Amino acid sequence: MIADELAAAVRYARRIEALATDDQGTWSGGEWYRARTLPQVYDANHVIVLEHGFAMSMEEVSAAADEIQAGLPNRIVEFVLCPESEALAAGFRAAGWLDEPLGIMVRHREPDRLVDTSSVRVVDAISMRPARALSLRDEPWGTPDAVEQVREKQERVAGRIPTTHLAVIDHGLVISYCEVYKIDDIAQIESVATVPEHRGLGHARAVVTRALELTADRRLVFLGMDPNDWPRQLYARLGLDDIGRVARFRKALPGS
C-alpha cells in the first residue's frame, strides 16, 4: 500500500501538473495527461498507473501508452513505487525503458541552521524568464524547444493557481529562484534553480528557506527531486525527509 503522506503529495503534484495539459482522461489502469502543444514536457504528457492497475503487465501498460501518446515523441509511464508496483517497474526496466524516478521529500524538521533570507524577493513570472532559460539550458535535455516549452508549462500553471515566485536578484536580474504553489493546507515547492555562474554561493538555500518560512502554516509541504542529484542533500539539511519514489519510465521514439 502507498503511505498516506506520499499518496497525498503525489495527488497534489498531479493536480498541479494537470493545469498545464491540453486534455486528460482515464484508461483501464489509471489516468493520463496530454499536452500536444508541449510535446517535450514530460510531466504534461504521461500515462499514470493507479493502484488498481499495478497488477497489469508491462506489455498492457505499454500498449495503452502507445495509443494514448500516439504522435508524441516519447512514451512516458509513471506510478508510485511500492511493493505492489515493483513487478511492473521490473518489467519496464527489463524492456529497456529509461528509468527516471522522481523522489518526494516532505518537511518534517527544522533546518540545520538559520540563514538570512532578506535577499529573497517576490517577483513575477516574466522577471524569471532569463534565469529560467539559463538554468534549463544547462540540463542534458535543455534544447531550445524543450526550454521554451518548460517555460510555457510553468507559466500556464502559475496563471491558474496561487503561485509565489521567489528569487535572489543581482544587478537587477534573477539569479536563483523557486516557485511555491499553495492550495488548501498543502504547499509544493517547485523549480528550484540557480543560473550556472552563481551556483555554490548559498542562493538555493536562501530561496528554499524563504519558501519554507512562507508555508509554515501548511499541514504538508513537499517538493520533488532527482534522487541521483546533489540537491537532495541540501533539502535534507533544510528539514525535509525523503518519503518515497514515483517511478517514471520513458521510451524515446526513433527520430525524436
C-alpha positions as CSV (number, residue, x, y, z in Angstrom):
1,M,0.0,0.0,0.0
2,I,1.1,3.6,-0.7
3,A,1.8,5.5,2.5
4,D,-0.7,8.3,3.2
5,E,1.8,11.2,3.1
6,L,3.3,10.0,-0.1
7,A,-0.1,9.5,-1.7
8,A,-1.2,13.0,-0.7
9,A,1.9,14.6,-2.1
10,V,1.6,12.7,-5.4
11,R,-2.1,13.5,-5.8
12,Y,-1.4,17.2,-5.2
13,A,1.5,17.3,-7.7
14,R,-0.6,15.7,-10.3
15,R,-3.3,18.2,-9.7
16,I,-0.8,20.9,-10.4
17,E,0.6,19.2,-13.5
18,A,-2.9,18.8,-14.9
19,L,-3.2,22.6,-15.1
20,A,-0.6,22.7,-17.9
21,T,-2.3,20.0,-20.1
22,D,-4.4,20.3,-23.2
23,D,-6.5,17.3,-22.3
24,Q,-6.7,14.4,-19.8
25,G,-8.7,11.3,-19.2
26,T,-8.8,7.8,-17.8
27,W,-7.9,4.4,-19.1
28,S,-8.4,0.9,-17.6
29,G,-5.3,1.1,-15.4
30,G,-5.4,4.7,-14.3
31,E,-5.3,8.2,-15.7
32,W,-3.5,10.1,-18.5
33,Y,-2.4,13.7,-19.1
34,R,-1.5,15.1,-22.6
35,A,-0.3,18.4,-23.9
36,R,0.3,18.1,-27.7
37,T,1.3,21.8,-27.6
38,L,4.1,20.9,-25.2
39,P,5.4,17.6,-26.5
40,Q,8.8,17.9,-24.8
41,V,7.4,18.4,-21.3
42,Y,7.4,15.0,-19.6
43,D,5.1,15.9,-16.7
44,A,2.5,17.3,-19.0
45,N,2.5,14.1,-21.1
46,H,2.3,10.8,-19.2
47,V,0.2,7.7,-18.6
48,I,-0.4,7.2,-14.9
49,V,-0.9,3.7,-13.5
50,L,-3.0,3.9,-10.3
51,E,-3.2,1.2,-7.6
52,H,-5.9,-0.8,-9.3
53,G,-3.5,-1.1,-12.3
54,F,-0.4,-2.3,-10.5
55,A,-1.1,-5.9,-11.4
56,M,-1.1,-5.2,-15.1
57,S,1.8,-6.3,-17.2
58,M,4.3,-4.0,-18.8
59,E,3.0,-5.0,-22.2
60,E,-0.5,-4.0,-21.3
61,V,0.6,-0.6,-20.0
62,S,3.0,0.0,-22.9
63,A,0.2,-0.7,-25.4
64,A,-2.0,1.9,-23.6
65,A,0.8,4.4,-23.8
66,D,1.2,3.8,-27.5
67,E,-2.4,4.5,-28.0
68,I,-2.8,7.5,-25.7
69,Q,0.5,9.1,-26.7
70,A,0.4,8.5,-30.4
71,G,2.1,11.3,-32.3
72,L,4.2,12.4,-29.3
73,P,8.0,12.0,-29.3
74,N,8.1,9.9,-26.0
75,R,6.2,7.2,-24.3
76,I,6.1,8.1,-20.6
77,V,4.6,6.0,-17.9
78,E,4.6,6.8,-14.2
79,F,3.3,5.3,-10.9
80,V,4.1,5.3,-7.2
81,L,6.8,2.8,-6.4
82,C,5.7,0.4,-3.7
83,P,5.8,-3.4,-3.1
84,E,2.6,-3.8,-5.2
85,S,4.1,-2.0,-8.2
86,E,7.6,-3.4,-8.1
87,A,6.9,-6.2,-10.6
88,L,5.6,-3.6,-13.1
89,A,8.7,-1.5,-12.6
90,A,10.9,-4.5,-13.1
91,G,9.1,-5.2,-16.4
92,F,9.8,-1.7,-17.7
93,R,13.5,-2.0,-16.7
94,A,13.8,-5.4,-18.4
95,A,12.3,-3.9,-21.6
96,G,14.9,-1.2,-21.7
97,W,12.8,1.9,-20.9
98,L,14.7,4.8,-19.4
99,D,14.4,4.7,-15.6
100,E,13.9,8.4,-14.5
101,P,12.4,8.3,-11.0
102,L,11.2,11.3,-9.0
103,G,11.8,11.5,-5.3
104,I,9.4,13.1,-2.9
105,M,10.6,15.0,0.1
106,V,8.4,16.4,2.9
107,R,9.2,18.9,5.6
108,H,9.4,17.2,8.9
109,R,12.1,19.0,10.9
110,E,13.7,22.4,11.5
111,P,16.6,23.3,9.2
112,D,20.2,22.5,10.4
113,R,20.8,26.3,10.7
114,L,19.1,29.6,10.1
115,V,20.1,31.8,7.2
116,D,19.4,35.3,6.2
117,T,16.6,35.4,3.6
118,S,16.4,39.2,3.3
119,S,17.9,38.9,-0.2
120,V,14.9,36.9,-1.4
121,R,12.2,38.8,-3.2
122,V,8.8,38.0,-4.6
123,V,8.9,38.6,-8.4
124,D,6.6,37.9,-11.3
125,A,6.9,35.1,-13.9
126,I,8.2,37.4,-16.7
127,S,11.1,38.5,-14.5
128,M,12.1,34.9,-14.0
129,R,12.3,34.1,-17.8
130,P,16.0,34.9,-18.4
131,A,17.1,32.9,-15.3
132,R,14.8,30.0,-16.1
133,A,16.2,29.8,-19.6
134,L,19.8,29.9,-18.4
135,S,19.3,27.2,-15.8
136,L,17.3,24.9,-18.1
137,R,19.8,25.2,-20.9
138,D,22.3,23.7,-18.6
139,E,20.2,20.5,-18.3
140,P,21.2,17.5,-20.5
141,W,17.8,17.7,-22.2
142,G,17.9,21.6,-22.5
143,T,17.3,22.1,-26.2
144,P,15.8,25.4,-27.2
145,D,12.4,23.8,-27.9
146,A,12.4,22.0,-24.6
147,V,13.4,25.1,-22.6
148,E,10.7,27.2,-24.2
149,Q,8.1,24.5,-23.6
150,V,9.0,24.1,-19.9
151,R,8.8,27.9,-19.5
152,E,5.3,27.8,-21.1
153,K,4.3,25.0,-18.9
154,Q,5.4,26.7,-15.7
155,E,3.6,30.0,-16.7
156,R,0.4,28.1,-17.6
157,V,0.4,26.6,-14.1
158,A,1.2,30.0,-12.4
159,G,-1.7,31.6,-14.3
160,R,-4.2,29.0,-13.0
161,I,-3.3,28.5,-9.3
162,P,-2.0,30.8,-6.5
163,T,1.8,30.9,-7.1
164,T,4.6,32.8,-5.4
165,H,7.8,33.3,-7.4
166,L,10.7,33.7,-5.1
167,A,14.1,35.0,-6.3
168,V,17.5,36.3,-5.4
169,I,18.3,39.3,-7.6
170,D,21.8,40.5,-8.6
171,H,22.2,43.8,-10.6
172,G,18.6,43.7,-11.5
173,L,18.5,40.1,-12.7
174,V,17.1,37.0,-11.1
175,I,20.0,34.6,-10.4
176,S,18.3,32.0,-8.2
177,Y,14.6,31.1,-7.8
178,C,11.8,28.7,-6.9
179,E,8.0,28.7,-7.1
180,V,5.5,27.9,-4.4
181,Y,2.1,26.5,-5.0
182,K,-0.5,26.6,-2.2
183,I,-3.9,25.1,-2.2
184,D,-5.9,24.5,1.0
185,D,-3.5,23.2,3.6
186,I,-0.8,21.8,1.3
187,A,2.1,23.6,-0.4
188,Q,4.5,22.4,-3.1
189,I,8.0,24.0,-3.7
190,E,8.9,23.7,-7.3
191,S,11.6,24.6,-9.9
192,V,14.4,25.3,-7.5
193,A,17.3,26.5,-9.7
194,T,20.3,28.9,-9.8
195,V,21.9,30.1,-13.0
196,P,25.3,28.4,-13.6
197,E,27.7,31.2,-12.9
198,H,26.1,31.9,-9.5
199,R,26.0,28.4,-8.1
200,G,27.6,27.3,-4.9
201,L,27.0,30.6,-3.1
202,G,24.1,29.6,-0.9
203,H,21.4,31.2,-3.1
204,A,19.3,28.0,-3.4
205,R,19.4,27.5,0.4
206,A,18.1,31.1,0.8
207,V,15.2,30.7,-1.7
208,V,14.1,27.3,-0.3
209,T,14.4,28.5,3.3
210,R,12.2,31.5,2.4
211,A,9.7,29.2,0.8
212,L,9.6,27.1,3.9
213,E,9.0,30.2,6.0
214,L,6.1,31.3,3.8
215,T,4.5,27.8,4.2
216,A,5.0,27.3,7.9
217,D,1.2,27.2,8.4
218,R,0.6,24.4,5.9
219,R,-0.1,20.8,7.1
220,L,2.0,19.3,4.3
221,V,4.9,20.9,2.5
222,F,6.8,18.9,-0.1
223,L,9.0,19.0,-3.2
224,G,10.1,16.7,-5.9
225,M,13.7,15.9,-6.6
226,D,16.1,13.8,-8.6
227,P,17.2,11.0,-6.3
228,N,20.5,10.9,-8.0
229,D,21.4,14.6,-7.8
230,W,23.1,16.6,-5.1
231,P,20.2,19.0,-4.2
232,R,18.5,16.2,-2.2
233,Q,21.3,16.7,0.4
234,L,20.5,20.4,0.6
235,Y,16.8,19.7,1.1
236,A,17.6,17.2,3.9
237,R,19.7,19.8,5.7
238,L,16.7,22.1,5.4
239,G,14.5,19.7,7.3
240,L,12.9,17.7,4.5
241,D,12.8,13.9,4.6
242,D,12.8,11.5,1.6
243,I,9.5,9.6,1.8
244,G,9.4,7.7,-1.4
245,R,9.6,7.4,-5.2
246,V,7.4,8.0,-8.2
247,A,8.6,5.6,-10.9
248,R,8.8,7.2,-14.3
249,F,9.8,5.2,-17.3
250,R,10.4,6.8,-20.7
251,K,10.9,5.5,-24.2
252,A,12.1,8.0,-26.8
253,L,10.8,7.2,-30.3
254,P,13.3,7.0,-33.2
255,G,14.0,10.4,-34.7
256,S,12.6,12.3,-31.7
